[in-house]
Amino acid sequence: MRRRKTPGSKCVWRTCATTAIELVALFLLWLTSAALANDSAPDSIDIGTLQHQLLRAPASYLVTDTRSSLQDVLGRRFHPLTNASVNQGISASTFWIHVRLQNTSRQERRWVMHHETAYLDNMTAFVMDRKRPVREIDMTDRASFHERPLDYRRLAFSHTTPAGSWSDVYLRLDYAKADSMSLNVHLWERQAFVQHLHGEYLVFGGYFGITLALCLIALLFAFVMREATYLYYALFLIVSGLMWAQINGFAYQYLFPDMPYWQNEGCHIGYLLFVIVTFQFTRTFLHTAEHFPRVDRLISGLQIVMGLAIGLRLLGDYSLVLHLAYASLTLPLLLLPALGWFAYRKGMVYARWFAIAWSIYSLCLVASLISAYTRLLPWGMEALTYAQIGSLLESMFLLVALGERLRSREADRHEALRLANYDPLTQLGNRRLLAQQYDIMAQRFDSTGMPVYLLMIDLDHFKAVNDTYGHLAGDRILQELAELLRTHCQASGTCVRLGGEEFAMLLQMPDQEAALDVAERVRQSFSQTPTRYRDQHIVHTLSIGLAPVLTPERRLSLQEAMIQADEALYRGKGSRNCTTVHESAV
């Protein structure tokens, strides 16, 4: 009677048969490699004195449409790996790189190989040494960071080639979903790689340290100034820093090592958030709603589109969001530098630094996008390094722009105060400035005891002068009188125009005689110096009333002093061209 085979026994036999076939295939692969190899292969890279280099010919590469196995590519024709073939653009293909490493030294050489970018999804290495079995090393960022063979932000592995021997290396590179593919692979001597890591972390630590310092400065200004622009600048720095930390691989290594989803799906979300925050900072910094309303509405609409794209990515869409993310990076290239220059031409002086900042960053981003999308540049994704340097320069220039904006606002405030405190015709102060100077002189009197006197000045028959020679001639006379008052007004005094032909001088003098001497010199100089206007000599005079304001014997308010000086002035108006002291001071 025949025994019936159970389904379980079929599975066991099938598994055993598959395993046996794989072992035989790997053994045959090793035999083939050994047969084809010799100790002085001309198409190998000598690692006897290796420090660091990028894989180039005699290294070679192959492109396959599907995720092929090693057996599928053995015997196929590989192409020389040159600078021109490094950038492969957006691709979902599988890429193979083959290189033979020849150790001509008398000691074993330990080396490290890693891909150029930190966002490559999968890299599998097949290493075949002479007289050794094939070693297969699977690396992916679709698993926890701690599962990597090397604790490094990029997919990397290490291997040792015996002295006088060789290692055949086949690398398989691919993405789970289409993305920008670079064939730049670094080869290091192990100790040189360790030393490189120290310098690398120092440089990146400096970058993120400067970004953090700028962020803290922005937050401090946002707290002190209570202004949203500085808060948006700080948010811009935070999002920019996180975006670069993810591009560099540090976010996956240190922030979320057990969350491969965010490593793979969060990069393009970071791009979109970066542009959303950048646009919001731009809207507040350049006041686009006020100065560029159409552009402001366009920016607002783009922010909504990018927000929806983030939602699509979270819902699982990849291809559309990929292109929207890259497109969002091109928008600042086209819009922000030009917008900054237009704002500068509109009178926003500080906008020039904004335009310079985005012009620098734009050039770097253009190179990065060309590298990502095309094969035009032979740099691989080195352009990302330039873009990151550009981002740091941009952040500094934006801080300079914020500083100049603050200084411009302070200058505008001082100009507003000047316009509020000064007469536009004579450039003398007005009543508001007179009140401010009175308070200053009162404090000085309390500390030094030096008296303060007020002179009220009025031009004689000024209406007749205007009627005879015209108001332009009258304005010329007022301007010359203002210049005369400035000449005789000491550093401790001030002179103002109260309105019309009325002026005042507030003087801090040792005694009343000194104040009276200043008044007389002003009166005599004005009467003895006619105004020349359109070949006419206009003779004019003025009258002055003097009143003590702050002395050891009296202390008047400014209003009381003006009343007394006014009384003295009009008491002497009957005789004209004279200086009269208030009766209480005689």
C-alpha positions as CSV (number, residue, x, y, z in Angstrom):
1,M,0.0,0.0,0.0
2,R,1.5,3.4,-1.0
3,R,1.9,6.1,1.6
4,R,0.2,9.4,0.9
5,K,2.5,12.5,1.2
6,T,1.1,15.1,3.5
7,P,1.0,18.8,2.5
8,G,3.5,19.5,5.3
9,S,6.1,17.2,3.8
10,K,5.8,18.9,0.4
11,C,6.6,22.3,2.0
12,V,9.6,20.8,3.8
13,W,10.9,19.2,0.6
14,R,10.3,22.5,-1.4
15,T,12.1,24.6,1.2
16,C,15.1,22.2,1.3
17,A,15.3,22.1,-2.5
18,T,15.2,25.9,-2.7
19,T,17.9,26.2,-0.1
20,A,20.1,23.7,-1.9
21,I,19.7,25.4,-5.2
22,E,20.7,28.8,-3.7
23,L,23.8,27.2,-2.1
24,V,24.8,25.6,-5.3
25,A,24.2,28.9,-7.2
26,L,26.4,30.9,-4.7
27,F,29.1,28.2,-4.9
28,L,29.1,28.3,-8.7
29,L,29.2,32.1,-8.5
30,W,32.2,31.9,-6.3
31,L,33.9,29.4,-8.6
32,T,33.2,31.6,-11.6
33,S,34.6,34.7,-9.9
34,A,37.7,32.9,-8.8
35,A,38.3,31.5,-12.3
36,L,37.9,34.9,-13.9
37,A,40.1,36.7,-11.4
38,N,43.9,36.9,-11.1
39,D,46.1,38.7,-8.7
40,S,47.0,41.6,-11.0
41,A,43.7,42.3,-12.7
42,P,44.1,45.5,-14.8
43,D,40.5,46.5,-14.2
44,S,40.8,46.8,-10.4
45,I,41.3,49.6,-7.9
46,D,44.5,49.3,-5.8
47,I,43.6,49.8,-2.1
48,G,47.2,49.2,-0.9
49,T,47.6,52.9,-0.2
50,L,43.9,53.8,0.0
51,Q,42.7,56.8,2.0
52,H,39.5,57.9,0.2
53,Q,38.1,58.0,-3.3
54,L,34.8,58.0,-5.2
55,L,34.1,54.9,-7.2
56,R,34.9,55.6,-10.9
57,A,36.1,53.5,-13.8
58,P,37.4,50.8,-13.7
59,A,34.3,50.6,-11.6
60,S,31.2,50.0,-13.8
61,Y,27.5,50.2,-13.5
62,L,24.3,48.5,-14.9
63,V,20.7,49.6,-15.0
64,T,17.8,47.1,-14.8
65,D,14.1,47.8,-14.9
66,T,13.2,45.4,-12.1
67,R,14.8,44.5,-8.8
68,S,17.1,41.9,-10.2
69,S,19.2,39.3,-8.3
70,L,23.0,38.9,-8.5
71,Q,22.6,35.8,-10.7
72,D,20.6,37.9,-13.2
73,V,23.4,40.5,-13.8
74,L,26.4,38.2,-13.8
75,G,27.7,38.0,-17.3
76,R,25.8,41.1,-18.5
77,R,27.7,44.0,-20.0
78,F,28.4,46.8,-17.4
79,H,29.3,50.3,-18.5
80,P,32.2,52.4,-17.2
81,L,31.2,54.5,-14.2
82,T,32.2,58.1,-15.1
83,N,31.3,61.5,-13.9
84,A,28.8,61.8,-16.7
85,S,26.9,58.8,-15.5
86,V,26.7,59.7,-11.8
87,N,23.4,61.6,-11.9
88,Q,20.4,59.4,-13.0
89,G,17.6,61.8,-12.3
90,I,14.2,60.6,-10.8
91,S,14.2,56.8,-11.3
92,A,12.5,53.7,-10.0
93,S,15.1,51.4,-11.7
94,T,17.6,49.2,-9.9
95,F,21.2,50.2,-10.3
96,W,24.2,47.9,-10.0
97,I,27.8,48.9,-9.5
98,H,30.7,46.5,-9.8
99,V,34.3,47.1,-8.7
100,R,37.3,44.9,-7.9
101,L,39.5,46.1,-5.0
102,Q,43.1,44.8,-5.2
103,N,45.2,44.8,-2.1
104,T,48.8,45.0,-3.2
105,S,50.2,45.6,0.3
106,R,51.6,43.1,2.7
107,Q,49.0,43.5,5.3
108,E,45.2,43.2,5.3
109,R,43.3,46.4,4.4
110,R,40.0,47.2,6.2
111,W,37.8,49.5,4.2
112,V,34.4,51.2,4.3
113,M,32.0,51.8,1.5
114,H,28.9,54.1,1.7
115,H,26.4,55.8,-0.6
116,E,26.5,59.6,-1.1
117,T,23.0,60.4,0.2
118,A,21.2,59.6,3.4
119,Y,17.9,59.0,1.8
120,L,18.7,56.0,-0.4
121,D,16.1,53.3,0.4
122,N,18.1,50.1,-0.2
123,M,21.7,49.1,-0.8
124,T,22.8,45.4,-0.9
125,A,26.5,44.5,-1.1
126,F,27.8,41.2,-2.5
127,V,31.4,40.8,-1.6
128,M,33.5,37.9,-3.0
129,D,37.1,37.5,-1.8
130,R,39.6,35.0,-3.3
131,K,39.1,31.6,-1.7
132,R,36.3,32.8,0.5
133,P,32.5,32.4,0.2
134,V,30.2,35.2,-1.0
135,R,29.3,37.7,1.7
136,E,25.8,39.4,1.3
137,I,25.1,42.6,3.3
138,D,21.6,44.0,3.2
139,M,21.1,47.7,4.2
140,T,17.9,49.6,4.2
141,D,16.3,52.7,5.7
142,R,13.0,50.9,5.8
143,A,14.0,49.2,9.1
144,S,15.2,50.6,12.4
145,F,18.4,52.6,12.3
146,H,20.0,50.2,14.9
147,E,19.8,47.3,12.4
148,R,22.4,48.9,10.1
149,P,25.8,47.2,9.9
150,L,27.5,50.5,10.7
151,D,26.2,53.2,13.0
152,Y,26.3,55.9,10.3
153,R,23.8,58.3,8.9
154,R,24.2,56.8,5.4
155,L,23.9,53.2,4.3
156,A,27.4,51.8,4.8
157,F,29.3,48.6,5.4
158,S,32.9,47.6,6.2
159,H,35.0,44.7,4.9
160,T,38.6,43.5,5.2
161,T,40.6,42.4,2.1
162,P,43.5,40.1,3.0
163,A,47.1,41.0,2.1
164,G,48.0,40.3,-1.5
165,S,44.4,39.4,-2.4
166,W,41.3,41.0,-3.9
167,S,37.6,41.6,-3.2
168,D,35.0,41.7,-5.9
169,V,32.1,44.0,-4.9
170,Y,28.7,44.2,-6.5
171,L,26.4,46.9,-5.1
172,R,22.6,46.9,-5.8
173,L,21.0,50.4,-5.3
174,D,17.3,51.1,-5.5
175,Y,14.3,53.0,-4.1
176,A,11.0,51.5,-3.0
177,K,9.4,54.4,-4.8
178,A,10.9,56.6,-7.6
179,D,13.3,59.3,-6.3
180,S,16.5,61.0,-7.3
181,M,19.3,58.5,-7.9
182,S,23.0,59.2,-7.6
183,L,25.7,56.6,-8.3
184,N,28.3,58.4,-6.1
185,V,29.7,55.8,-3.7
186,H,32.6,56.6,-1.3
187,L,35.4,54.2,-0.6
188,W,37.5,54.8,2.6
189,E,40.3,53.2,4.4
190,R,38.7,52.4,7.8
191,Q,40.9,54.6,10.0
192,A,40.6,57.5,7.5
193,F,36.8,57.0,7.6
194,V,36.8,57.3,11.4
195,Q,38.9,60.5,11.2
196,H,36.6,61.9,8.5
197,L,33.6,61.3,10.9
198,H,35.2,63.4,13.5
199,G,35.6,66.3,11.1
200,E,32.2,65.7,9.6
201,Y,30.4,65.9,13.0
202,L,32.4,69.0,13.9
203,V,31.3,70.8,10.7
204,F,27.7,69.7,11.0
205,G,27.7,70.6,14.7
206,G,28.9,74.1,13.8
207,Y,26.1,74.4,11.2
208,F,23.3,73.3,13.6
209,G,24.9,75.2,16.4
210,I,24.8,78.5,14.4
211,T,21.3,77.8,13.3
212,L,20.2,77.2,17.0
213,A,22.0,80.4,18.1
214,L,20.2,82.4,15.4
215,C,16.9,80.8,16.4
216,L,17.4,81.8,20.1
217,I,18.3,85.4,19.0
218,A,15.1,85.5,16.9
219,L,13.0,84.2,19.8
220,L,14.5,86.7,22.2
221,F,13.6,89.5,19.8
222,A,10.1,88.1,19.3
223,F,9.6,88.1,23.1
224,V,11.1,91.6,23.6
225,M,9.6,93.3,20.5
226,R,6.3,91.4,20.6
227,E,6.4,91.2,16.8
228,A,5.4,88.2,14.7
229,T,8.1,88.7,12.1
230,Y,10.8,87.5,14.5
231,L,8.7,84.6,15.6
232,Y,8.2,83.5,11.9
233,Y,12.0,83.9,11.4
234,A,12.6,81.6,14.4
235,L,10.1,79.1,13.0
236,F,11.8,79.4,9.6
237,L,15.1,78.4,11.2
238,I,13.6,75.5,13.1
239,V,11.9,74.0,10.0
240,S,15.0,74.7,7.9
241,G,17.2,73.0,10.5
242,L,14.9,70.0,10.8
243,M,14.7,69.7,7.0
244,W,18.5,69.6,6.6
245,A,18.8,67.2,9.6
246,Q,16.5,64.8,7.7
247,I,18.3,65.3,4.4
248,N,21.7,64.7,6.1
249,G,20.4,61.6,8.0
250,F,20.9,63.0,11.5
251,A,17.2,63.2,12.2
252,Y,16.9,59.4,11.6
253,Q,20.1,58.7,13.5
254,Y,19.3,60.8,16.6
255,L,15.6,62.0,16.6
256,F,13.6,59.0,15.4
257,P,15.8,55.9,14.9
258,D,12.9,53.5,15.3
259,M,10.5,55.4,13.0
260,P,11.5,54.5,9.4
261,Y,8.2,55.9,8.2
262,W,9.2,59.5,8.9
263,Q,12.6,58.9,7.4
264,N,11.0,57.8,4.1
265,E,7.8,59.8,4.0
266,G,8.8,62.9,5.9
267,C,11.4,64.4,3.7
268,H,9.1,65.9,1.1
269,I,6.7,67.0,3.9
270,G,9.7,68.9,5.3
271,Y,10.2,70.6,1.9
272,L,6.6,71.7,1.8
273,L,6.6,72.9,5.4
274,F,9.8,74.8,4.8
275,V,8.2,76.7,1.9
276,I,5.0,77.4,3.8
277,V,6.9,79.0,6.7
278,T,9.2,80.8,4.3
279,F,6.2,82.4,2.6
280,Q,4.6,83.4,5.9
281,F,7.9,85.1,7.0
282,T,8.0,86.9,3.7
283,R,4.4,88.2,4.0
284,T,5.1,89.7,7.4
285,F,8.7,90.9,6.6
286,L,7.8,92.7,3.4
287,H,4.2,93.6,4.3
288,T,3.0,92.1,1.1
289,A,-0.7,92.6,1.9
290,E,-0.1,96.3,2.0
291,H,2.5,96.8,-0.8
292,F,1.9,93.8,-3.1
293,P,-1.7,92.7,-2.6
294,R,-1.8,90.5,-5.7
295,V,1.4,88.7,-4.8
296,D,0.1,88.3,-1.2
297,R,-3.0,86.6,-2.5
298,L,-0.9,84.3,-4.8
299,I,1.4,83.4,-1.8
300,S,-1.6,82.6,0.4
301,G,-3.1,80.4,-2.3
302,L,0.2,78.5,-2.7
303,Q,0.4,78.0,1.0
304,I,-3.1,76.3,0.9
305,V,-2.0,74.1,-2.0
306,M,1.1,73.0,-0.1
307,G,-0.9,72.3,3.0
308,L,-3.2,70.1,1.0
309,A,-0.2,68.3,-0.5
310,I,1.0,67.5,3.0
311,G,-2.4,66.0,3.7
312,L,-2.2,63.9,0.5
313,R,1.2,62.6,1.6
314,L,-0.1,61.6,5.0
315,L,-3.0,59.8,3.2
316,G,-0.5,57.7,1.2
317,D,0.0,59.6,-2.1
318,Y,3.6,59.6,-3.2
319,S,4.2,60.4,-6.9
320,L,2.1,63.6,-7.0
321,V,3.5,64.9,-3.7
322,L,7.0,64.2,-4.8
323,H,6.7,66.5,-7.8
324,L,4.8,69.1,-5.8
325,A,7.5,69.1,-3.2
326,Y,10.2,69.8,-5.7
327,A,8.0,72.3,-7.5
328,S,7.5,74.1,-4.2
329,L,11.3,74.6,-3.9
330,T,11.4,76.2,-7.3
331,L,8.7,78.8,-6.3
332,P,11.1,80.7,-3.9
333,L,13.7,80.7,-6.7
334,L,11.4,82.5,-9.1
335,L,9.5,84.7,-6.6
336,L,11.4,85.7,-3.5
337,P,14.6,87.4,-4.9
338,A,12.5,89.4,-7.4
339,L,10.0,90.3,-4.7
340,G,12.9,91.5,-2.5
341,W,14.3,93.8,-5.2
342,F,10.8,95.2,-5.9
343,A,10.4,96.0,-2.2
344,Y,13.8,97.6,-2.2
345,R,12.8,99.8,-5.1
346,K,9.6,100.7,-3.2
347,G,11.7,102.3,-0.5
348,M,12.2,99.3,1.9
349,V,16.0,99.6,2.2
350,Y,16.3,96.5,4.4
351,A,14.7,94.4,1.6
352,R,18.0,94.4,-0.3
353,W,19.4,91.9,2.2
354,F,16.3,89.8,1.8
355,A,16.9,89.8,-2.0
356,I,20.6,89.0,-1.6
357,A,19.8,86.1,0.9
358,W,17.4,84.5,-1.4
359,S,19.5,85.1,-4.5
360,I,22.3,83.1,-2.9
361,Y,20.1,80.3,-1.7
362,S,18.3,80.2,-5.1
363,L,21.5,79.5,-7.0
364,C,22.3,76.6,-4.7
365,L,18.8,75.2,-4.9
366,V,18.8,75.4,-8.7
367,A,22.0,73.3,-8.8
368,S,20.4,70.8,-6.4
369,L,17.2,70.5,-8.4
370,I,19.1,70.1,-11.7
371,S,21.2,67.3,-10.0
372,A,18.0,65.7,-8.7
373,Y,16.0,65.8,-11.9
374,T,18.6,65.6,-14.7
375,R,22.0,64.2,-15.7
376,L,23.4,67.6,-16.7
377,L,25.7,68.1,-13.7
378,P,28.4,65.5,-13.0
379,W,28.5,66.2,-9.2
380,G,26.1,63.6,-7.9
381,M,24.2,65.2,-5.0
382,E,27.2,67.3,-3.9
383,A,25.0,70.3,-4.8
384,L,23.1,69.6,-1.6
385,T,26.2,70.6,0.3
386,Y,26.4,73.9,-1.5
387,A,22.7,74.4,-0.8
388,Q,23.2,73.8,2.9
389,I,26.0,76.3,3.0
390,G,23.8,78.7,1.0
391,S,21.0,78.1,3.6
392,L,23.3,79.2,6.4
393,L,24.4,82.3,4.5
394,E,20.8,83.0,3.8
395,S,19.9,82.8,7.5
396,M,22.6,85.2,8.4
397,F,21.7,87.7,5.7
398,L,18.0,87.5,6.8
399,L,19.1,88.3,10.3
400,V,21.0,91.3,8.9
401,A,17.8,92.3,7.0
402,L,15.9,92.1,10.3
403,G,18.5,94.2,12.0
404,E,18.4,96.8,9.2
405,R,14.6,96.7,9.3
406,L,14.7,97.5,13.0
407,R,17.2,100.3,12.5
408,S,15.1,101.7,9.7
409,R,12.1,101.7,11.9
410,E,14.0,103.5,14.6
411,A,15.2,106.0,12.1
412,D,11.6,106.5,10.9
413,R,10.6,107.0,14.6
414,H,13.3,109.6,15.0
415,E,12.2,111.3,11.8
416,A,8.6,111.3,13.0
417,L,9.8,112.9,16.3
418,R,11.8,115.4,14.4
419,L,8.9,116.4,12.2
420,A,6.7,116.6,15.3
421,N,9.2,118.8,17.2
422,Y,10.6,121.0,14.5
423,D,9.3,123.7,12.2
424,P,9.6,122.7,8.5
425,L,10.4,126.3,7.3
426,T,13.1,127.3,9.7
427,Q,14.2,123.9,11.0
428,L,13.9,125.3,14.5
429,G,12.1,123.5,17.2
430,N,8.5,124.1,18.1
431,R,6.5,124.4,21.4
432,R,6.8,120.6,22.0
433,L,10.6,120.8,21.9
434,L,10.5,123.9,24.1
435,A,8.6,122.0,26.7
436,Q,11.1,119.1,26.5
437,Q,14.1,121.4,26.9
438,Y,12.5,123.2,29.8
439,D,12.3,119.8,31.7
440,I,16.0,119.1,30.9
441,M,17.1,122.6,32.0
442,A,15.1,122.3,35.2
443,Q,16.9,119.1,36.1
444,R,20.2,120.8,35.3
445,F,19.3,123.8,37.4
446,D,18.5,121.5,40.4
447,S,21.9,119.9,40.1
448,T,24.1,122.9,39.2
449,G,22.1,126.0,40.3
450,M,22.7,127.8,37.0
451,P,19.6,130.1,36.2
452,V,17.4,129.8,33.2
453,Y,15.9,132.7,31.2
454,L,13.3,133.0,28.5
455,L,13.4,135.4,25.5
456,M,10.2,136.0,23.5
457,I,11.0,137.5,20.1
458,D,8.7,139.2,17.7
459,L,9.5,140.8,14.3
460,D,8.4,144.5,14.0
461,H,5.8,145.4,11.3
462,F,6.2,141.9,9.7
463,K,2.8,142.1,8.1
464,A,3.9,145.3,6.2
465,V,7.0,143.4,5.0
466,N,4.8,140.6,3.6
467,D,2.5,143.1,2.0
468,T,5.3,145.0,0.4
469,Y,7.8,142.3,-0.7
470,G,5.6,139.2,-0.7
471,H,5.4,136.1,1.4
472,L,8.4,134.5,-0.1
473,A,10.5,137.4,1.0
474,G,8.9,137.1,4.4
475,D,9.9,133.4,4.5
476,R,13.5,134.3,3.6
477,I,13.6,136.8,6.5
478,L,12.3,134.2,8.9
479,Q,14.9,131.7,7.8
480,E,17.7,134.2,8.2
481,L,16.5,135.1,11.7
482,A,16.4,131.4,12.5
483,E,20.0,131.1,11.4
484,L,20.9,134.1,13.5
485,L,19.3,132.6,16.6
486,R,21.1,129.3,16.1
487,T,24.4,131.3,15.9
488,H,23.8,133.0,19.3
489,C,22.2,130.1,21.0
490,Q,24.7,128.4,23.2
491,A,25.0,124.6,23.5
492,S,23.1,124.8,26.8
493,G,20.2,126.7,25.2
494,T,17.5,126.1,22.6
495,C,15.7,128.3,20.1
496,V,12.2,127.7,18.7
497,R,9.6,129.1,16.4
498,L,6.3,129.5,18.2
499,G,4.3,130.4,15.0
500,G,4.1,133.2,12.5
501,E,6.8,135.8,13.3
502,E,7.1,134.8,17.0
503,F,10.2,133.0,18.3
504,A,11.6,132.1,21.7
505,M,15.0,131.3,23.2
506,L,15.5,129.3,26.4
507,L,18.9,130.1,27.8
508,Q,20.8,128.7,30.8
509,M,23.1,131.6,31.8
510,P,25.2,132.6,34.9
511,D,23.1,135.7,35.5
512,Q,20.5,138.0,33.9
513,E,23.1,140.3,32.5
514,A,24.5,137.5,30.4
515,A,21.1,136.6,29.1
516,L,20.4,140.3,28.3
517,D,23.7,140.5,26.5
518,V,22.6,137.6,24.2
519,A,19.3,139.3,23.5
520,E,20.9,142.6,22.6
521,R,23.4,141.0,20.3
522,V,20.6,139.2,18.5
523,R,18.5,142.4,18.2
524,Q,21.4,144.5,16.9
525,S,22.7,142.0,14.5
526,F,19.2,141.5,13.0
527,S,18.6,145.2,12.6
528,Q,22.1,145.9,11.1
529,T,21.9,143.1,8.5
530,P,19.2,143.7,6.0
531,T,17.9,140.7,4.0
532,R,18.8,140.7,0.3
533,Y,16.0,139.3,-1.8
534,R,15.7,139.8,-5.6
535,D,18.2,142.7,-5.7
536,Q,16.3,144.4,-2.8
537,H,17.6,145.2,0.6
538,I,14.9,144.7,3.2
539,V,15.5,146.5,6.4
540,H,13.9,144.9,9.5
541,T,13.9,145.0,13.3
542,L,12.6,142.9,16.1
543,S,11.6,143.3,19.8
544,I,12.5,141.0,22.7
545,G,10.9,140.4,26.0
546,L,13.0,138.7,28.8
547,A,11.8,136.9,31.9
548,P,13.7,134.9,34.5
549,V,12.4,131.3,34.7
550,L,14.5,129.5,37.2
551,T,16.6,131.4,39.7
552,P,17.5,131.0,43.4
553,E,14.7,133.6,44.1
554,R,12.0,132.2,41.8
555,R,10.8,129.0,40.0
556,L,8.2,129.5,37.2
557,S,6.5,126.9,35.1
558,L,7.1,127.2,31.4
559,Q,3.6,128.6,30.9
560,E,4.1,131.2,33.6
561,A,7.5,132.2,32.1
562,M,6.0,132.6,28.6
563,I,3.2,134.9,30.0
564,Q,5.8,137.1,31.8
565,A,8.2,137.2,28.8
566,D,5.2,138.0,26.5
567,E,4.1,140.9,28.8
568,A,7.7,142.3,28.7
569,L,7.7,142.0,24.9
570,Y,4.5,143.8,24.3
571,R,5.4,146.5,26.9
572,G,8.3,147.4,24.7
573,K,6.5,147.1,21.4
574,G,5.5,150.7,21.6
575,S,9.0,151.9,20.9
576,R,10.0,148.8,18.7
577,N,13.5,147.5,18.1
578,C,14.2,147.1,21.9
579,T,14.8,144.5,24.6
580,T,12.5,144.7,27.7
581,V,12.9,142.8,30.9
582,H,9.8,141.8,32.9
583,E,9.1,144.2,35.8
584,S,9.4,141.5,38.4
585,A,13.0,141.0,37.4
586,V,14.0,144.6,37.4
